[in-house]
Amino acid sequence: MIKFKVGILLAEHGKTQAWLVEHTGIRPGTVSKLWHNKVQRIDIEHLNSICNVFNCRIEDVMEFVPDNPLQLNNIKKQIFNDKI
């Protein structure tokens, strides 16, 4: 799963969703979905705008979290011939 960290960025910088809307041009509904981690897809320009206003890296905006860590370990074992 991809986890968006927009709420964390806003809190760390003492900013609101309205501030992000104003400074990025991203629609309020989209910012809310990002904040609540309910977004299904995101435009690259939105990611670019968020990184620009916070002067951050993409890793600060979103991260990969395995859906099922045990399943991920099993896949790694199969790929690497059970050497993990």
Distance bins in CASP14 RR format, pairs under 12 A and 6 or more apart:
PFRMAT RR
TARGET T0000
AUTHOR 0000-0000-0000
RMODE 2
METHOD distances of the structure
MODEL  1
1 37 0 0 0 0 1 0 0 0 0 0 0
1 38 0 0 0 0 0 1 0 0 0 0 0
1 39 0 0 0 0 0 1 0 0 0 0 0
1 40 0 0 0 0 0 1 0 0 0 0 0
1 62 0 0 0 0 0 1 0 0 0 0 0
1 63 0 0 0 0 1 0 0 0 0 0 0
1 64 1 0 0 1 0 0 0 0 0 0 0
1 65 1 0 1 0 0 0 0 0 0 0 0
1 66 1 0 0 1 0 0 0 0 0 0 0
1 67 1 0 1 0 0 0 0 0 0 0 0
1 68 0 0 0 0 1 0 0 0 0 0 0
1 69 0 0 0 0 0 1 0 0 0 0 0
1 72 0 0 0 0 0 1 0 0 0 0 0
2 34 0 0 0 0 0 1 0 0 0 0 0
2 37 0 0 0 0 1 0 0 0 0 0 0
2 38 0 0 0 0 0 1 0 0 0 0 0
2 39 0 0 0 0 1 0 0 0 0 0 0
2 40 0 0 0 0 0 1 0 0 0 0 0
2 41 0 0 0 0 1 0 0 0 0 0 0
2 42 0 0 0 0 1 0 0 0 0 0 0
2 47 0 0 0 0 0 1 0 0 0 0 0
2 58 0 0 0 0 0 1 0 0 0 0 0
2 59 0 0 0 0 0 1 0 0 0 0 0
2 61 0 0 0 0 0 1 0 0 0 0 0
2 62 1 0 1 0 0 0 0 0 0 0 0
2 63 1 0 0 1 0 0 0 0 0 0 0
2 64 1 0 0 1 0 0 0 0 0 0 0
2 65 1 0 0 1 0 0 0 0 0 0 0
2 66 0 0 0 0 0 1 0 0 0 0 0
2 67 0 0 0 0 0 1 0 0 0 0 0
3 34 0 0 0 0 0 1 0 0 0 0 0
3 36 0 0 0 0 0 1 0 0 0 0 0
3 37 1 0 0 1 0 0 0 0 0 0 0
3 38 0 0 0 0 0 1 0 0 0 0 0
3 39 0 0 0 0 0 1 0 0 0 0 0
3 59 0 0 0 0 0 1 0 0 0 0 0
3 61 0 0 0 0 0 1 0 0 0 0 0
3 62 1 0 0 1 0 0 0 0 0 0 0
3 63 1 0 1 0 0 0 0 0 0 0 0
3 64 1 0 0 1 0 0 0 0 0 0 0
3 65 1 0 1 0 0 0 0 0 0 0 0
3 66 0 0 0 0 0 1 0 0 0 0 0
3 67 0 0 0 0 0 1 0 0 0 0 0
4 10 0 0 0 0 0 1 0 0 0 0 0
4 30 0 0 0 0 0 1 0 0 0 0 0
4 31 0 0 0 0 0 1 0 0 0 0 0
4 32 0 0 0 0 0 1 0 0 0 0 0
4 33 0 0 0 0 1 0 0 0 0 0 0
4 34 1 0 1 0 0 0 0 0 0 0 0
4 35 1 0 0 1 0 0 0 0 0 0 0
4 36 0 0 0 0 1 0 0 0 0 0 0
4 37 1 0 1 0 0 0 0 0 0 0 0
4 38 0 0 0 0 1 0 0 0 0 0 0
4 39 1 0 0 1 0 0 0 0 0 0 0
4 40 0 0 0 0 0 1 0 0 0 0 0
4 41 0 0 0 0 0 1 0 0 0 0 0
4 42 1 0 0 1 0 0 0 0 0 0 0
4 46 0 0 0 0 0 1 0 0 0 0 0
4 47 0 0 0 0 1 0 0 0 0 0 0
4 50 0 0 0 0 1 0 0 0 0 0 0
4 58 0 0 0 0 0 1 0 0 0 0 0
4 59 0 0 0 0 0 1 0 0 0 0 0
4 60 0 0 0 0 0 1 0 0 0 0 0
4 61 1 0 0 1 0 0 0 0 0 0 0
4 62 1 0 1 0 0 0 0 0 0 0 0
4 63 0 0 0 0 1 0 0 0 0 0 0
4 64 0 0 0 0 0 1 0 0 0 0 0
4 65 0 0 0 0 0 1 0 0 0 0 0
5 11 0 0 0 0 1 0 0 0 0 0 0
5 12 0 0 0 0 1 0 0 0 0 0 0
5 34 0 0 0 0 1 0 0 0 0 0 0
5 35 0 0 0 0 1 0 0 0 0 0 0
5 37 0 0 0 0 1 0 0 0 0 0 0
5 39 0 0 0 0 0 1 0 0 0 0 0
5 47 0 0 0 0 0 1 0 0 0 0 0
5 50 0 0 0 0 1 0 0 0 0 0 0
5 51 0 0 0 0 0 1 0 0 0 0 0
5 54 0 0 0 0 0 1 0 0 0 0 0
5 56 0 0 0 0 1 0 0 0 0 0 0
5 57 0 0 0 0 0 1 0 0 0 0 0
5 58 0 0 0 0 0 1 0 0 0 0 0
5 59 0 0 0 0 1 0 0 0 0 0 0
5 60 1 0 0 1 0 0 0 0 0 0 0
5 61 1 0 0 1 0 0 0 0 0 0 0
5 62 1 0 0 1 0 0 0 0 0 0 0
5 63 1 0 0 1 0 0 0 0 0 0 0
5 64 0 0 0 0 0 1 0 0 0 0 0
5 65 0 0 0 0 0 1 0 0 0 0 0
6 12 0 0 0 0 0 1 0 0 0 0 0
6 13 0 0 0 0 0 1 0 0 0 0 0
6 15 0 0 0 0 0 1 0 0 0 0 0
6 16 0 0 0 0 0 1 0 0 0 0 0
6 17 0 0 0 0 1 0 0 0 0 0 0
6 19 0 0 0 0 0 1 0 0 0 0 0
6 20 1 0 0 1 0 0 0 0 0 0 0
6 21 0 0 0 0 0 1 0 0 0 0 0
6 24 0 0 0 0 0 1 0 0 0 0 0
6 26 0 0 0 0 1 0 0 0 0 0 0
6 29 0 0 0 0 0 1 0 0 0 0 0
6 30 0 0 0 0 0 1 0 0 0 0 0
6 31 1 0 0 1 0 0 0 0 0 0 0
6 32 0 0 0 0 1 0 0 0 0 0 0
6 33 0 0 0 0 1 0 0 0 0 0 0
6 34 1 0 1 0 0 0 0 0 0 0 0
6 35 1 0 1 0 0 0 0 0 0 0 0
6 36 0 0 0 0 1 0 0 0 0 0 0
6 37 0 0 0 0 1 0 0 0 0 0 0
6 38 0 0 0 0 0 1 0 0 0 0 0
6 39 0 0 0 0 1 0 0 0 0 0 0
6 42 0 0 0 0 1 0 0 0 0 0 0
6 46 0 0 0 0 0 1 0 0 0 0 0
6 47 0 0 0 0 0 1 0 0 0 0 0
6 49 0 0 0 0 0 1 0 0 0 0 0
6 50 1 0 0 1 0 0 0 0 0 0 0
6 51 0 0 0 0 0 1 0 0 0 0 0
6 53 0 0 0 0 0 1 0 0 0 0 0
6 54 0 0 0 0 1 0 0 0 0 0 0
6 56 0 0 0 0 0 1 0 0 0 0 0
6 60 0 0 0 0 1 0 0 0 0 0 0
6 61 1 0 0 1 0 0 0 0 0 0 0
6 62 0 0 0 0 1 0 0 0 0 0 0
6 63 0 0 0 0 0 1 0 0 0 0 0
7 13 0 0 0 0 1 0 0 0 0 0 0
7 14 0 0 0 0 0 1 0 0 0 0 0
7 15 0 0 0 0 1 0 0 0 0 0 0
7 16 0 0 0 0 0 1 0 0 0 0 0
7 17 0 0 0 0 1 0 0 0 0 0 0
7 19 0 0 0 0 0 1 0 0 0 0 0
7 20 0 0 0 0 1 0 0 0 0 0 0
7 31 0 0 0 0 1 0 0 0 0 0 0
7 32 0 0 0 0 0 1 0 0 0 0 0
7 33 0 0 0 0 0 1 0 0 0 0 0
7 34 1 0 0 1 0 0 0 0 0 0 0
7 35 1 0 1 0 0 0 0 0 0 0 0
7 36 0 0 0 0 1 0 0 0 0 0 0
7 37 0 0 0 0 1 0 0 0 0 0 0
7 50 0 0 0 0 0 1 0 0 0 0 0
7 54 0 0 0 0 0 1 0 0 0 0 0
7 60 0 0 0 0 0 1 0 0 0 0 0
7 61 0 0 0 0 0 1 0 0 0 0 0
7 62 0 0 0 0 0 1 0 0 0 0 0
8 14 0 0 0 0 0 1 0 0 0 0 0
8 15 0 0 0 0 0 1 0 0 0 0 0
8 34 0 0 0 0 0 1 0 0 0 0 0
8 35 0 0 0 0 1 0 0 0 0 0 0
8 37 0 0 0 0 0 1 0 0 0 0 0
8 50 0 0 0 0 0 1 0 0 0 0 0
8 54 0 0 0 0 0 1 0 0 0 0 0
8 56 0 0 0 0 0 1 0 0 0 0 0
8 60 0 0 0 0 1 0 0 0 0 0 0
8 61 0 0 0 0 1 0 0 0 0 0 0
8 62 0 0 0 0 0 1 0 0 0 0 0
8 63 0 0 0 0 0 1 0 0 0 0 0
9 15 1 0 0 1 0 0 0 0 0 0 0
9 16 0 0 0 0 0 1 0 0 0 0 0
9 17 0 0 0 0 0 1 0 0 0 0 0
9 19 0 0 0 0 0 1 0 0 0 0 0
9 20 0 0 0 0 1 0 0 0 0 0 0
9 24 0 0 0 0 0 1 0 0 0 0 0
9 31 0 0 0 0 0 1 0 0 0 0 0
9 34 0 0 0 0 1 0 0 0 0 0 0
9 35 0 0 0 0 1 0 0 0 0 0 0
9 50 1 0 0 1 0 0 0 0 0 0 0
9 51 0 0 0 0 1 0 0 0 0 0 0
9 53 0 0 0 0 1 0 0 0 0 0 0
9 54 1 0 1 0 0 0 0 0 0 0 0
9 55 0 0 0 0 0 1 0 0 0 0 0
9 56 1 0 0 1 0 0 0 0 0 0 0
9 57 0 0 0 0 0 1 0 0 0 0 0
9 58 0 0 0 0 0 1 0 0 0 0 0
9 59 0 0 0 0 0 1 0 0 0 0 0
9 60 1 0 0 1 0 0 0 0 0 0 0
9 61 1 0 0 1 0 0 0 0 0 0 0
9 62 0 0 0 0 0 1 0 0 0 0 0
10 16 1 0 0 1 0 0 0 0 0 0 0
10 17 1 0 0 1 0 0 0 0 0 0 0
10 18 0 0 0 0 0 1 0 0 0 0 0
10 19 1 0 0 1 0 0 0 0 0 0 0
10 20 1 0 0 1 0 0 0 0 0 0 0
10 21 0 0 0 0 0 1 0 0 0 0 0
10 23 0 0 0 0 0 1 0 0 0 0 0
10 24 0 0 0 0 0 1 0 0 0 0 0
10 31 0 0 0 0 1 0 0 0 0 0 0
10 32 0 0 0 0 0 1 0 0 0 0 0
10 34 0 0 0 0 1 0 0 0 0 0 0
10 35 1 0 0 1 0 0 0 0 0 0 0
10 36 0 0 0 0 0 1 0 0 0 0 0
10 50 0 0 0 0 0 1 0 0 0 0 0
10 53 0 0 0 0 0 1 0 0 0 0 0
10 54 0 0 0 0 1 0 0 0 0 0 0
10 56 0 0 0 0 0 1 0 0 0 0 0
10 60 0 0 0 0 0 1 0 0 0 0 0
10 61 0 0 0 0 0 1 0 0 0 0 0
11 17 0 0 0 0 0 1 0 0 0 0 0
11 19 0 0 0 0 0 1 0 0 0 0 0
11 20 0 0 0 0 0 1 0 0 0 0 0
11 35 0 0 0 0 1 0 0 0 0 0 0
11 54 0 0 0 0 0 1 0 0 0 0 0
12 54 0 0 0 0 1 0 0 0 0 0 0
12 56 0 0 0 0 1 0 0 0 0 0 0
12 60 0 0 0 0 1 0 0 0 0 0 0
13 19 0 0 0 0 1 0 0 0 0 0 0
13 20 0 0 0 0 1 0 0 0 0 0 0
13 23 0 0 0 0 0 1 0 0 0 0 0
13 50 0 0 0 0 0 1 0 0 0 0 0
13 53 0 0 0 0 1 0 0 0 0 0 0
13 54 1 0 0 1 0 0 0 0 0 0 0
13 55 0 0 0 0 1 0 0 0 0 0 0
13 56 0 0 0 0 1 0 0 0 0 0 0
13 60 0 0 0 0 0 1 0 0 0 0 0
14 20 0 0 0 0 0 1 0 0 0 0 0
14 54 0 0 0 0 0 1 0 0 0 0 0
15 21 0 0 0 0 0 1 0 0 0 0 0
15 22 0 0 0 0 1 0 0 0 0 0 0
15 23 0 0 0 0 1 0 0 0 0 0 0
15 24 0 0 0 0 0 1 0 0 0 0 0
15 31 0 0 0 0 0 1 0 0 0 0 0
15 35 0 0 0 0 0 1 0 0 0 0 0
15 50 0 0 0 0 0 1 0 0 0 0 0
15 53 0 0 0 0 1 0 0 0 0 0 0
15 54 0 0 0 0 1 0 0 0 0 0 0
16 22 0 0 0 0 1 0 0 0 0 0 0
16 23 0 0 0 0 0 1 0 0 0 0 0
16 28 0 0 0 0 0 1 0 0 0 0 0
16 31 0 0 0 0 1 0 0 0 0 0 0
16 32 0 0 0 0 0 1 0 0 0 0 0
16 35 0 0 0 0 1 0 0 0 0 0 0
17 23 0 0 0 0 0 1 0 0 0 0 0
17 24 0 0 0 0 0 1 0 0 0 0 0
17 25 0 0 0 0 0 1 0 0 0 0 0
17 26 0 0 0 0 1 0 0 0 0 0 0
17 27 0 0 0 0 0 1 0 0 0 0 0
17 28 1 0 0 1 0 0 0 0 0 0 0
17 29 0 0 0 0 1 0 0 0 0 0 0
17 30 0 0 0 0 0 1 0 0 0 0 0
17 31 1 0 1 0 0 0 0 0 0 0 0
17 32 1 0 0 1 0 0 0 0 0 0 0
17 33 0 0 0 0 0 1 0 0 0 0 0
17 34 0 0 0 0 1 0 0 0 0 0 0
17 35 1 0 1 0 0 0 0 0 0 0 0
17 36 0 0 0 0 1 0 0 0 0 0 0
17 50 0 0 0 0 0 1 0 0 0 0 0
18 24 0 0 0 0 0 1 0 0 0 0 0
18 25 0 0 0 0 0 1 0 0 0 0 0
18 26 0 0 0 0 0 1 0 0 0 0 0
18 28 1 0 0 1 0 0 0 0 0 0 0
18 29 0 0 0 0 0 1 0 0 0 0 0
18 31 0 0 0 0 1 0 0 0 0 0 0
18 32 0 0 0 0 0 1 0 0 0 0 0
18 35 0 0 0 0 0 1 0 0 0 0 0
19 25 0 0 0 0 0 1 0 0 0 0 0
19 26 0 0 0 0 0 1 0 0 0 0 0
19 28 0 0 0 0 0 1 0 0 0 0 0
19 31 0 0 0 0 1 0 0 0 0 0 0
19 35 0 0 0 0 0 1 0 0 0 0 0
19 50 0 0 0 0 0 1 0 0 0 0 0
19 53 0 0 0 0 1 0 0 0 0 0 0
19 54 0 0 0 0 0 1 0 0 0 0 0
20 26 1 0 0 1 0 0 0 0 0 0 0
20 27 0 0 0 0 0 1 0 0 0 0 0
20 28 0 0 0 0 1 0 0 0 0 0 0
20 29 0 0 0 0 0 1 0 0 0 0 0
20 30 0 0 0 0 1 0 0 0 0 0 0
20 31 1 0 1 0 0 0 0 0 0 0 0
20 32 0 0 0 0 1 0 0 0 0 0 0
20 34 0 0 0 0 1 0 0 0 0 0 0
20 35 0 0 0 0 1 0 0 0 0 0 0
20 46 0 0 0 0 0 1 0 0 0 0 0
20 49 0 0 0 0 1 0 0 0 0 0 0
20 50 1 0 0 1 0 0 0 0 0 0 0
20 52 0 0 0 0 0 1 0 0 0 0 0
20 53 1 0 0 1 0 0 0 0 0 0 0
20 54 0 0 0 0 1 0 0 0 0 0 0
20 61 0 0 0 0 0 1 0 0 0 0 0
21 27 1 0 0 1 0 0 0 0 0 0 0
21 28 1 0 1 0 0 0 0 0 0 0 0
21 29 0 0 0 0 1 0 0 0 0 0 0
21 30 0 0 0 0 1 0 0 0 0 0 0
21 31 1 0 1 0 0 0 0 0 0 0 0
21 32 0 0 0 0 1 0 0 0 0 0 0
21 34 0 0 0 0 0 1 0 0 0 0 0
21 35 0 0 0 0 0 1 0 0 0 0 0
21 46 0 0 0 0 0 1 0 0 0 0 0
21 49 0 0 0 0 0 1 0 0 0 0 0
21 50 0 0 0 0 0 1 0 0 0 0 0
21 53 0 0 0 0 0 1 0 0 0 0 0
22 28 0 0 0 0 1 0 0 0 0 0 0
22 31 0 0 0 0 0 1 0 0 0 0 0
22 49 0 0 0 0 0 1 0 0 0 0 0
22 53 0 0 0 0 1 0 0 0 0 0 0
23 31 0 0 0 0 0 1 0 0 0 0 0
23 49 1 0 0 1 0 0 0 0 0 0 0
23 50 0 0 0 0 1 0 0 0 0 0 0
23 52 0 0 0 0 1 0 0 0 0 0 0
23 53 1 0 1 0 0 0 0 0 0 0 0
23 54 0 0 0 0 1 0 0 0 0 0 0
23 55 0 0 0 0 0 1 0 0 0 0 0
24 30 0 0 0 0 1 0 0 0 0 0 0
24 31 1 0 0 1 0 0 0 0 0 0 0
24 34 0 0 0 0 0 1 0 0 0 0 0
24 42 0 0 0 0 0 1 0 0 0 0 0
24 43 0 0 0 0 0 1 0 0 0 0 0
24 45 0 0 0 0 1 0 0 0 0 0 0
24 46 1 0 0 1 0 0 0 0 0 0 0
24 47 0 0 0 0 0 1 0 0 0 0 0
24 48 0 0 0 0 1 0 0 0 0 0 0
24 49 1 1 0 0 0 0 0 0 0 0 0
24 50 1 0 0 1 0 0 0 0 0 0 0
24 51 0 0 0 0 1 0 0 0 0 0 0
24 52 1 0 0 1 0 0 0 0 0 0 0
24 53 1 0 1 0 0 0 0 0 0 0 0
24 54 0 0 0 0 1 0 0 0 0 0 0
24 61 0 0 0 0 0 1 0 0 0 0 0
25 31 0 0 0 0 1 0 0 0 0 0 0
25 43 0 0 0 0 0 1 0 0 0 0 0
25 45 0 0 0 0 1 0 0 0 0 0 0
25 46 0 0 0 0 1 0 0 0 0 0 0
25 48 0 0 0 0 0 1 0 0 0 0 0
25 49 1 0 0 1 0 0 0 0 0 0 0
25 50 0 0 0 0 0 1 0 0 0 0 0
25 52 0 0 0 0 0 1 0 0 0 0 0
25 53 0 0 0 0 1 0 0 0 0 0 0
26 32 0 0 0 0 0 1 0 0 0 0 0
26 33 0 0 0 0 0 1 0 0 0 0 0
26 34 1 0 0 1 0 0 0 0 0 0 0
26 35 0 0 0 0 0 1 0 0 0 0 0
26 39 0 0 0 0 0 1 0 0 0 0 0
26 42 0 0 0 0 1 0 0 0 0 0 0
26 43 0 0 0 0 1 0 0 0 0 0 0
26 45 0 0 0 0 1 0 0 0 0 0 0
26 46 1 0 1 0 0 0 0 0 0 0 0
26 47 0 0 0 0 1 0 0 0 0 0 0
26 48 0 0 0 0 0 1 0 0 0 0 0
26 49 1 0 0 1 0 0 0 0 0 0 0
26 50 1 0 0 1 0 0 0 0 0 0 0
26 52 0 0 0 0 0 1 0 0 0 0 0
26 53 0 0 0 0 1 0 0 0 0 0 0
27 33 0 0 0 0 1 0 0 0 0 0 0
27 34 0 0 0 0 0 1 0 0 0 0 0
27 39 0 0 0 0 0 1 0 0 0 0 0
27 42 0 0 0 0 0 1 0 0 0 0 0
27 43 0 0 0 0 0 1 0 0 0 0 0
27 46 0 0 0 0 1 0 0 0 0 0 0
27 49 0 0 0 0 0 1 0 0 0 0 0
28 34 0 0 0 0 0 1 0 0 0 0 0
28 35 0 0 0 0 0 1 0 0 0 0 0
29 35 0 0 0 0 1 0 0 0 0 0 0
29 36 0 0 0 0 1 0 0 0 0 0 0
29 38 0 0 0 0 1 0 0 0 0 0 0
29 39 0 0 0 0 1 0 0 0 0 0 0
29 46 0 0 0 0 0 1 0 0 0 0 0
30 36 0 0 0 0 0 1 0 0 0 0 0
30 38 0 0 0 0 0 1 0 0 0 0 0
30 39 1 0 0 1 0 0 0 0 0 0 0
30 40 0 0 0 0 0 1 0 0 0 0 0
30 41 0 0 0 0 0 1 0 0 0 0 0
30 42 1 0 0 1 0 0 0 0 0 0 0
30 43 0 0 0 0 1 0 0 0 0 0 0
30 45 0 0 0 0 0 1 0 0 0 0 0
30 46 1 0 0 1 0 0 0 0 0 0 0
30 47 0 0 0 0 0 1 0 0 0 0 0
30 49 0 0 0 0 0 1 0 0 0 0 0
30 50 0 0 0 0 0 1 0 0 0 0 0
31 38 0 0 0 0 0 1 0 0 0 0 0
31 39 0 0 0 0 1 0 0 0 0 0 0
31 42 0 0 0 0 0 1 0 0 0 0 0
31 46 0 0 0 0 1 0 0 0 0 0 0
31 49 0 0 0 0 0 1 0 0 0 0 0
31 50 0 0 0 0 1 0 0 0 0 0 0
31 53 0 0 0 0 0 1 0 0 0 0 0
32 38 0 0 0 0 1 0 0 0 0 0 0
32 39 0 0 0 0 1 0 0 0 0 0 0
33 39 1 0 1 0 0 0 0 0 0 0 0
33 40 0 0 0 0 1 0 0 0 0 0 0
33 41 0 0 0 0 0 1 0 0 0 0 0
33 42 0 0 0 0 1 0 0 0 0 0 0
33 46 0 0 0 0 0 1 0 0 0 0 0
34 40 0 0 0 0 0 1 0 0 0 0 0
34 41 0 0 0 0 0 1 0 0 0 0 0
34 42 1 0 0 1 0 0 0 0 0 0 0
34 43 0 0 0 0 0 1 0 0 0 0 0
34 46 0 0 0 0 1 0 0 0 0 0 0
34 47 0 0 0 0 1 0 0 0 0 0 0
34 49 0 0 0 0 0 1 0 0 0 0 0
34 50 0 0 0 0 1 0 0 0 0 0 0
34 61 0 0 0 0 1 0 0 0 0 0 0
34 62 0 0 0 0 1 0 0 0 0 0 0
35 50 0 0 0 0 0 1 0 0 0 0 0
35 61 0 0 0 0 0 1 0 0 0 0 0
37 61 0 0 0 0 0 1 0 0 0 0 0
37 62 0 0 0 0 1 0 0 0 0 0 0
37 63 0 0 0 0 0 1 0 0 0 0 0
37 65 0 0 0 0 0 1 0 0 0 0 0
39 46 0 0 0 0 1 0 0 0 0 0 0
39 47 0 0 0 0 0 1 0 0 0 0 0
39 50 0 0 0 0 0 1 0 0 0 0 0
39 61 0 0 0 0 0 1 0 0 0 0 0
39 62 0 0 0 0 1 0 0 0 0 0 0
41 47 0 0 0 0 0 1 0 0 0 0 0
41 62 0 0 0 0 0 1 0 0 0 0 0
42 48 0 0 0 0 0 1 0 0 0 0 0
42 49 0 0 0 0 0 1 0 0 0 0 0
42 50 0 0 0 0 1 0 0 0 0 0 0
42 51 0 0 0 0 0 1 0 0 0 0 0
42 58 0 0 0 0 0 1 0 0 0 0 0
42 61 0 0 0 0 1 0 0 0 0 0 0
42 62 0 0 0 0 1 0 0 0 0 0 0
43 49 0 0 0 0 1 0 0 0 0 0 0
43 50 0 0 0 0 0 1 0 0 0 0 0
44 50 0 0 0 0 0 1 0 0 0 0 0
44 51 0 0 0 0 0 1 0 0 0 0 0
44 58 0 0 0 0 0 1 0 0 0 0 0
44 61 0 0 0 0 0 1 0 0 0 0 0
45 51 0 0 0 0 0 1 0 0 0 0 0
45 52 0 0 0 0 0 1 0 0 0 0 0
46 52 0 0 0 0 0 1 0 0 0 0 0
46 53 0 0 0 0 0 1 0 0 0 0 0
46 58 0 0 0 0 0 1 0 0 0 0 0
46 61 0 0 0 0 1 0 0 0 0 0 0
46 62 0 0 0 0 0 1 0 0 0 0 0
47 53 0 0 0 0 0 1 0 0 0 0 0
47 54 0 0 0 0 0 1 0 0 0 0 0
47 56 0 0 0 0 0 1 0 0 0 0 0
47 57 0 0 0 0 0 1 0 0 0 0 0
47 58 1 0 0 1 0 0 0 0 0 0 0
47 59 0 0 0 0 0 1 0 0 0 0 0
47 60 0 0 0 0 0 1 0 0 0 0 0
47 61 1 0 0 1 0 0 0 0 0 0 0
47 62 1 0 0 1 0 0 0 0 0 0 0
48 54 0 0 0 0 0 1 0 0 0 0 0
48 56 0 0 0 0 0 1 0 0 0 0 0
48 57 0 0 0 0 0 1 0 0 0 0 0
48 58 0 0 0 0 1 0 0 0 0 0 0
48 61 0 0 0 0 0 1 0 0 0 0 0
49 55 0 0 0 0 0 1 0 0 0 0 0
49 56 0 0 0 0 0 1 0 0 0 0 0
49 61 0 0 0 0 0 1 0 0 0 0 0
50 56 1 0 0 1 0 0 0 0 0 0 0
50 57 0 0 0 0 0 1 0 0 0 0 0
50 58 0 0 0 0 1 0 0 0 0 0 0
50 60 0 0 0 0 1 0 0 0 0 0 0
50 61 1 0 1 0 0 0 0 0 0 0 0
50 62 0 0 0 0 1 0 0 0 0 0 0
51 57 1 0 0 1 0 0 0 0 0 0 0
51 58 1 0 0 1 0 0 0 0 0 0 0
51 59 0 0 0 0 1 0 0 0 0 0 0
51 60 1 0 0 1 0 0 0 0 0 0 0
51 61 1 0 0 1 0 0 0 0 0 0 0
51 62 0 0 0 0 0 1 0 0 0 0 0
52 58 0 0 0 0 0 1 0 0 0 0 0
52 61 0 0 0 0 0 1 0 0 0 0 0
53 60 0 0 0 0 0 1 0 0 0 0 0
53 61 0 0 0 0 0 1 0 0 0 0 0
54 60 1 0 0 1 0 0 0 0 0 0 0
54 61 1 0 0 1 0 0 0 0 0 0 0
55 61 0 0 0 0 0 1 0 0 0 0 0
56 62 0 0 0 0 0 1 0 0 0 0 0
57 63 0 0 0 0 0 1 0 0 0 0 0
58 64 0 0 0 0 0 1 0 0 0 0 0
64 72 0 0 0 0 0 1 0 0 0 0 0
65 72 0 0 0 0 0 1 0 0 0 0 0
66 72 1 0 1 0 0 0 0 0 0 0 0
66 73 0 0 0 0 1 0 0 0 0 0 0
66 74 0 0 0 0 0 1 0 0 0 0 0
66 75 0 0 0 0 1 0 0 0 0 0 0
66 76 0 0 0 0 0 1 0 0 0 0 0
67 75 0 0 0 0 0 1 0 0 0 0 0
68 74 0 0 0 0 1 0 0 0 0 0 0
68 75 0 0 0 0 1 0 0 0 0 0 0
69 75 0 0 0 0 0 1 0 0 0 0 0
69 76 0 0 0 0 0 1 0 0 0 0 0
70 76 0 0 0 0 0 1 0 0 0 0 0
70 77 0 0 0 0 0 1 0 0 0 0 0
71 77 0 0 0 0 0 1 0 0 0 0 0
71 78 0 0 0 0 0 1 0 0 0 0 0
72 78 0 0 0 0 0 1 0 0 0 0 0
72 79 0 0 0 0 0 1 0 0 0 0 0
72 84 0 0 0 0 0 1 0 0 0 0 0
73 79 0 0 0 0 0 1 0 0 0 0 0
73 80 0 0 0 0 0 1 0 0 0 0 0
73 82 0 0 0 0 0 1 0 0 0 0 0
73 84 1 0 0 1 0 0 0 0 0 0 0
74 80 0 0 0 0 0 1 0 0 0 0 0
74 82 0 0 0 0 1 0 0 0 0 0 0
74 84 0 0 0 0 1 0 0 0 0 0 0
75 82 0 0 0 0 0 1 0 0 0 0 0
75 84 0 0 0 0 0 1 0 0 0 0 0
76 82 0 0 0 0 1 0 0 0 0 0 0
76 83 0 0 0 0 1 0 0 0 0 0 0
76 84 1 0 1 0 0 0 0 0 0 0 0
77 83 1 0 0 1 0 0 0 0 0 0 0
77 84 1 0 1 0 0 0 0 0 0 0 0
78 84 0 0 0 0 1 0 0 0 0 0 0
END
